[in-house]
Amino acid sequence: MGDKANAHPGAAGRATAADHPASVRNVVLVGHSGSGKTTLVEALALTAGAVNRAGRVEDGGTVSDYDEIEHRQQRSVQLSLVPVDWDGIKINLLDTPGYADFVGELRAGLRAADAALFVVSASDGVDGSTRMVWEECAAVGMPRAIVVTHLEAARADFEEMTRVCAEAFGRDDPDAVLPLYLPLHGPQAPDGHAPVTGLIGLLSQKLFDYSTGERKESEPGEDQLPLIEEARNRLIEGIIAESEDETLMDRYLGGEQIDVKTLIEDLERAVARGTFFPVLAAAPAADGARQGIGTVELLELVTRGFPTPLEREAPTVTTVDGKPRELKLCDPNGPLVAEVVKTSSDPYVGRVSLVRVFSGTLRPDETVHVSGHGLEDRGHEDHDVDERVGALSAPFGKQQRALTHCIAGDLACVAKLNRAETGDTLSAKDDPLLMEPWQMPDPLLPLAIQAHSKADEDKLSQGLSRLVAEDPTMRLEQNQQTHQVVLWCLGEAHADVALERLRSRYGVQVDVVPHKVSLRETFAAKSSGRGRHVKQSGGHGQYAICEIEVEPLPGGSGIEFVDKVVGGAVPRQFIPSVEKGVRAQAAKGVAAGHPLVDVRITLLDGKAHSVDSSDAAFQTAGALALREAAADAKIHLLEPVAEVTVLVGDEYVGAVMSDLSGRRGRVLGTEQAGGGRTLVRAEVPEIEIGRYAIDLRSLSHGTARFHRVYARHEPMPVQVAERIRQQEQDG
């Protein structure tokens, strides 16, 4: 890395089907929104000869901007794949959204990749969410490198950014996060800013000048060598510390000059093992230039330092009935095991599935088994079906370039898998297998919707089912208590994209309505009621009288019906009728139209008529008796309370606890979670945390996460209950 004399693109710059896993690199780009990931991907494609000098593909679009929603929102909202060839290696670049609402797309990219490029803006620094993703990668040992962008910004300081990165990403070992190159600056402009024109290789001690639009190598001047000596010595020590050769450090400290080739080999091994994390620089290409600054160096790092799919552990695989199955590491001749990491809809070809093959070889027109399990709580039914694979292709902007096959370790787009959803496993028809699903964040922002018109109502169900099939971070709820259709999303931007996709892709216009929580009612004290249903209007009449007593029970008791009738005042055959009428009225509510719960209803007495009494009459009498008992009693409005756990940085604990208290929450305690974070536990009324996903992100600068589970219903404070009742009347 850094010692090649000349840059050279792949034969055609365009990725084709790989023939061996060793010739594939799967790399995900990670970074906050606006850090320059998409721009960097396009610069890498330009350097590899995959696009023209304007960064465009033949259809006039850029290499990764094939979603109209991304054009309108001016940001990435989904995972995109850009395959390029470099030095005989196929590189699958996975560009992920940086905005927190689309973390599901990021997780999909991490699942499909074998290494990660963390893109950090020199003008913005490292945010908390990027640190959290770094920790996720560290937990699974994923190799990583850091790319500093926006060096053209007025106050950009590469040296300062490497210090920030070492502090943010190298808490355990800052010497494992070090630069491989230093920026080479041109003449100072009138505003005092000296533009970056190239790079200085610390190991090779060569200059790589991009000022002419082509990378040119030269020797540094005598005056430049002292400027890089300190950084070079620190880099060499960092590489040697990670070397498998334990004698190397002693030889170095003893004054021996270590061969550059040996250092580069040790560096590549340390990067591939995920124990050393080089920092590189990237800057835009000059007008008309074919190569962006630092792109050649990045492509060299990816092809020579990042691991092949053969170095990734085989995923956990079972049969569809849960029996463990051994899987050989990335064998193109092994049993087919592939995973759908993303699904999308194309108006011309229908559903398109982005697939990572972990074992075997996927070919067009073969029949595969599609298996999806474990997402029932998000509106995804378990499914096991056989489907015929359509065309295989590699995406490139709005184009799809046909592939003849896709081997273990490679990625491809598959057309016409109509039942396949994100996270599903593809396997051989006669040997169905199932991969362990990856962890996805819980959608915690409710979006209640209804069809805008009758025509939309007819299309709504199908549109919603397709939407959640594409995005497993979205959950569809048909709430039987509030009678609302609720899309649970990760945030406002996620919700906006969902609504726009419903409208633009599936032709469904919806209206957003206030989200309701499932309130309930109960009696505050014992009460009694008499239900009298007597009608005589010629012919067969209706006659039923019953007397009941209602008393409150502990929370969670439901409705208990007790028969204490003596002397046959209510004939035995009509007692179930009274219970049926009482329960039907309880389901409708007795005060504000919310279900009645946690009461014992005792039937004490009544009257019947030998001719006019009937099942229907006693049902009506039972309902009337319950309404009368409620009219003379104090009725509590019960609200659902959630148990909330918040994982937050120590610096924000006070603000989070204060905010929870302001939401009528009860903080139950805190505990240290390691890594400078604290777990806060609290119980909070659900009506107060409808927008908590948004508010917590603002409160913690995007660094906190929370989880909520239903705990119980409990009485709502009188003043709050009155406000809710008034809102329901006004609505």
Buried (B, 14 or more C-beta within 10 A) or exposed (E): BBBBEEBBBBEEBBBBBBEBBBBBBBBBBBBBBBBBBBBBBBBBBBBBBBBEEEBBBEEEBBBBBBBEBBEEBEBBBBBBBBBBBBBEBBBBBBBBBBBBBBBBBBBBBBBBBBBBBBBBBBBBBBBBBBBBBBEBBBEEEBBBBBBBBBBBBEEBBBEEBBEBBBEBBBBEBBBBBBBBBBBBBEEEEEEEBEBBBBBBBBBBBBBBBBBEBEBBBEEBEEEBEEEBEEBBEBBBBBBBBBBEEEEBBEEBEEEEEBEBEBBBBBBBBBBBBBBBBBBBBBBBBBEEBBBBBBBBBBBBBBBBBBBBBBBBEBBEBBBBEEEEBEBEBBBBEBBBBBBBBBBBBBEEBEBBBBBBBBBBBBBBEEEBBBBBBEBEEBBBEEEBBEBEBBBBBBBBBBBBBEBEBBBBBBBBBBBBBEBBBBBBBBBBBEEBBBBEBBEBBBBBBBBBBBBBEEEBEEBBBEBBBBBBBBBBBBBBBEBEBBEBBBBBBBBBBBBBBBBBBBBEBBEBBBEEEEBBBBBBBBBEEBBBBBBBBBEEEEEEBBBBBBBBBBBBBEBEEEBEBEBEBEEEBBBEEBBBBBBBBBBBBBEEBBBBEBBBBBBBBBBBBBBBBEEBBBBBBBBBBBBBBBBBBBEEBEBBBBBBBBBBBBBBBEEBBEBBBEBBEEBBBEBEEBEEBEEEBBBBBBBBBBBBBBBBBBEBBEBBEBBBBBEBEEBEBBBBEEEBBEEBBEEEEEE
